[in-house]
C-alpha cells in the first residue's frame, strides 16, 4: 500500500479526507483570540473563544459543504459555502458570510458550476475557503469527482472557475503574502500533475518542478501542504518534513525538491509537521511511523512536545491523526486530532491548544 493510501486509511473517521482528500481545518482569528472550525459531521460552524474557553455555534446548516471556513483579514467575517451537485439541475455554489454574532452579512447569488457529465453523491462533495489577500477575494477549492478552484469577488458578486485544480493551502494560505496571486495544485483525474501561480483574473502560470513530480512523497506535499511543516517566506513557499523539503519560488516560477535522511533514531519514524515557539525551547511536532497490520503497512501518528534544552518529550496523544495550526501571533498552536481506532478512555475528536510552555491550555470538542 503506498503512502497516500495508508495516510487515508489512518483517518477514516474524517469522512472528508476519505471522500475528497481534504481535512477539516482550523481558522484562527487574526488577533489570535480564538478560532473557527466546522464540526466533524460537517453541519456546524463553530467559534471557540480562548478567553472564556467556550465555543458557540454560529450556524447549523445541513446544506453547508465546507471543511475549511475562511476568515476575513479584519477578523469580522467568516465565509462558508453551500455546494449542491444535482444530476437534473446541475452543480451550484453559494457563498454565505457570517459575523461572530451569528448574523448573516451576505449571501451570494447561486452560481452555476461547469460540469463534465459526472454526478457525485452529496456525501462526496465539500469545499475549502481562503480569504485573500486582497480583502475582496475568496478562493474556494471545490472537491468532487472533478476538482475545481473558484475565485469569488465579494464586491462585484462574480465567480471565476479553474478546472482540474485545488488551492495550495500552504499553512492555510494559498495566496502570496503580498496578495499578488495564489498557488493551485493541478490534477489529471485524481493524480497530482503540477502547480501553477494564478492571478485574480484566473490566468495561470505553470511552475516548473526540478526534479519532476515522480514519487509519492512529492505528490503528498503538493496535495496536502498544510499537513506538513509549511510557511511563506515572502514570495517563496516552503513545505518540509524530516525526510525532505519542497521550495517554490513564485517569482521565478521554479520549484525544487530535496530529500534527505530523517535523522530519527528509528528509521521508520519521521517528523511530518512541527512548530517551534519563538523565544522558547519547546517544539510541538507530529511524528509518523509505519507498522504492519495484518500484513499491510499502516501509517500511525503521535503528538510530541519536545523541550529541546532539557531533552524531554511529552507524548499526550498517540494512535491518532493530527494536523497543527499555529496562531498568527506565534504564541499558540492548535492541534486538530481524530482517533481512527479510539478505545475507552481515549480523548474524543478534539482541537487541543498548546502554549509556549508546552502546556495544553484549552480543548474544543469537534463533535457531539
N, C-alpha and C positions, 0 to 999 in steps of 0.2 A: 504494500500500500504506500503510495507516495505521500510526501509531507502535506500537501494540501488536503488530501482525503483524510489523513489521520487528524489534522487540525480540525476539520469539520466534524469528524466523528466525536472528538472530545467535547464539543459544545452543542450536542444535540438538544439540550434544554433550551437553548436560544433558538426559537423557531426561525428567526430572521436569517441567521447565517446558514442554517440548513437549507433554506429555500432560496435565498438570494445572494449569499456571500457577504452580507453586511452584518454589523454588530450594533446593537443599541448603544448610543453614545452618551457621554456626559458633557453638557454645555455650560461652562462657567459664566457667571455674570462678570462683566469687565472689572468691577471693583473687588472681585474675589469674595463677596459677601455670601455667596451661595451658588447654586447651580440648578438647571432644569434638566429633566430627562423624561423619556417615555417609559411607562411601566412595562414589565416583561410581557404582559399579554397584549401590548400594543394599543391599548384603548385610553390610557390616562396620560395626560401631560401634567407633570408634577414639578413644583418649585420647592426646593429644600433650602431653608434659611439656616445658616450656620450659627447665627447669634442665638436663636431660640432653640436650635436643634429640632425644629419641627418642619414637617412637609405639608404642603397644601396642593390639592388637585386643582389645577387651573381649568381644565376641561376634561370631561369624559365623553369620548366621541367614537362610536363604533366605525364611523366612516374614515377616521384618521388612519392613514397608512404612512407612518413616519417612524423611522428607527432613530433618527438623529435630528432634534429640533435646532433651529438657527436663532441666535441671539443678536439683536441689533447692536451696532458699535456703541450706542449710548446706553445700553442696558435696559431700555424701557419697553422693548417689544420682543416677542417670541413668535417665530413663524413655523407652522407645520403644514402638511399637505394632505389633501384628500385625493386619492388615486383610485379610479374606477376603470376596470377593464371588462368591457361588456361586448360579447360577440355580435350583438344586434345594434347597439347604439354607438359602438366604438369606444376608444380609450380616451379618458379625460383626466385633467389635473386641475385642482383648485388650491390656491394658497390662502390660508387663514392666519391672520396676525392677531395675537392677544397681548394684553399688558399683564403685569404681575398681579393685578387686582381682578383678574379673570374676565375682563371686559374685551369684547371683540373690537379691535381697532380698524380692521379692514378684512373684507372677503373679496378675493379677486373674482373675476368672471370665470366661468368654467371653460378651460381651454381644451380643444381637441388635440390629441397627440397623433403623430404619424404611426401608421400600422404596417405590418408586413404580412398580414394574414394569419398570424399566430394568436391564439387566445389562451390566457392563463387563468388559473383559479384565483379567487380573492386572497387565499392564504399564501400565495406565492408572489405577492406584489408588496413593495414598500418603497420608501424614499428616504434620502438623507438630504438635509438642507444646511447651507452655509451662507452667512450673511456678510457680503463684501469683505474688505473694502473694494469699491466705494459703498457709501451708505444706502444707495438706492438700488442696489443689485443683490439678488439672492440666487445662488447656484443650487440646483436641485438634481441630485442623482436619482434616476428612476430605475428600479430593479424589477425586472420581469424576465420573460424569455429573451427579450431583446433589451439590452442596456442602453439607456438614453440619458443625456445630460441636457437640462433646460436652464436657460438664463431668464429669470423673471425680473422685469423692470418695475419697481414698486410705484414710481411716479407716473410712468407712461402707460401702465397696465398692458404691458406687452410680454410675450413669451417667445423665445427663440430656442430651437432644439438642435442637438447634435446627436446623430445616431451612433450606435456602437461605441459608447464611451461612458465613463463614470468619473466623478470628481476625485482627484488625487488628494485625499484628505490628510495632508501632512500635519500631524499634531492637531487635527481638527480644522485645518485651514488650507483649502486648495488655492486661495488667492495669494499672490505675492504680497508681502507687507506694504509695498508702495502702491498697491491697487492696480498695477499695470498688467492685468490679465490673471488667469488662473490655469492650473495644470489639470489635465484629464488623463486617465488611463484609457487606452484604445483596446478594442476587443474584436476578435473574429470568432463569432459564436460565443462559447464560454471560455475561450482561451485568450489570455492577455497577450497582445501583439506589440505594444509600444506605448509611448506617451507623447503628448503634444501640449504646447502652450496655446491658450485660446484668449483672444481679446473679447471685449464686452459686446462686440458686434457678431460674435460667433465664428470669427476667422481663426482657423487652426494653423499652427506652425509646428511640424514634427520635430521632436528632439532625438538626435542621433545617439544611440547607445553603443558603447565600446567596453567590453566585448558585447556581442549581441545577447538578447534575452534567450538563453539556451538551456537554463536549468531551473529547477523548481524554486530554489532559494530566491533567485532574482524575481521570478514571477510572483512569489508570495509578497515580497517587499513592494512590488508595483501594485498588486491587488489591494492590500490592506496596510498601507504605510503607517496608519495610526496604531496598529498593533505592535509596532516596533519603536525603538528609540528614534524619534524624528523631530526635526526642527527646521525653521527657516533661518538662514544667515544672509540677510539682505536678499539678493536675487538667487541664492543657491539653496536648493532643497537637499536635506541630508536625512538618510534613513540608515540605521545601523543595528546590528546585533553583535554579540561577541564573536561571531563567525564571519562577518562581512560588513561592507559599507558601500552604500549607494550614494553618489553625489551627482546632482543635476544642476547645471548652470543654465538658468533660463534666459540669461542674456546671450550667451554663446550658442544656446540650443544644443548643448552637448551633455551627455551623461556617461558616467563610468562606474564600474562595479569592481571592488577589490575584495577578495576573500582571504581569510587567514585562520590560523588555529584559534580555537575558542579560548584557550588559556585556562580552562577549568580543569581541576584535578581529575574528574571523571569525564572522559572524552565524550560520553553520551549527553552530558549536560551542556547547555549554552544559555546565556542571558539574552532573552528575546527583547526585553524592554527595561529601561531603568531611568531613574530621575535622581539627580544629585542636588540636594538643597544648597544654595549659595551660603557660604559662611558657616556651614555645618559639616560635621563628619559623617552625617547619616545619608545613606543611599537606599532608596526603595527600588527593588528590582523584581522582575518576573523571570524565573528560571524554568526552562522547558527541558524535559528529558523524555527518552523513548523507552517503553517497556513492552515486553512480549505478553500478549493476552490471547490465549487460545491460538498460538501460532502466528499471530499478526502483530505488527508494530502499532502501538498507540502512543500518541504524544500527550504527556501529562505536564501540568504546570503547578508551581508553588510560588507564593509570595514571600520574599525575604526582605527584612530591614537590616541593613548592614551598617554597623558602627566601624568605619574604616580605621579609626585611631586605636580603639581597643580590640579590634578584630573580633567583634562579637556579632552573631547573626541570630535574629529572631525569625521564626517561621510561623506567622499567625494563621496562614491559610495554605492548605495542601489539597492536591487532587481536585483542582478546580480550574476553570478557565477564566483569565483575568486580562483587563487592559488598564493602563494608567493614563490619567488625565491631570496634568499639573495645573494649578490655578494661575491666573495671569500675573499675580504678584510673586509667584515662585515660592510661596511660603507653605503651601499645602499641595497634596496630591490626592486625587480621588481614584479609588480602585474599584472598578465595576467587576463583580465576581459572580460567576454562575457555577454551581456544582452539578456536574453531569451525573454523578453516582452518589448522591447525598445519603448519608447514614444518620441514624438518630444521634442527636447532639451536635451535628454539624450546623453551621450557620445557613440560613436560607439565602436565596439570591439577594445580594446586598450591594450597596455602594459604601465603601469604607473611606473615611477621610483621615489622612495621616499628616502630622505636622513636622516641623523641623527637628523636634526632639525625638522623632521616631515613634510617637505615641498615636494611637487611634483616638481621635477626638470627636468623631461623630460617625453614626451609621444610619443609612437610609435603606429601608426595605423596599425592594422594587416590585414586589407582588403581594397580593393579599394573602 
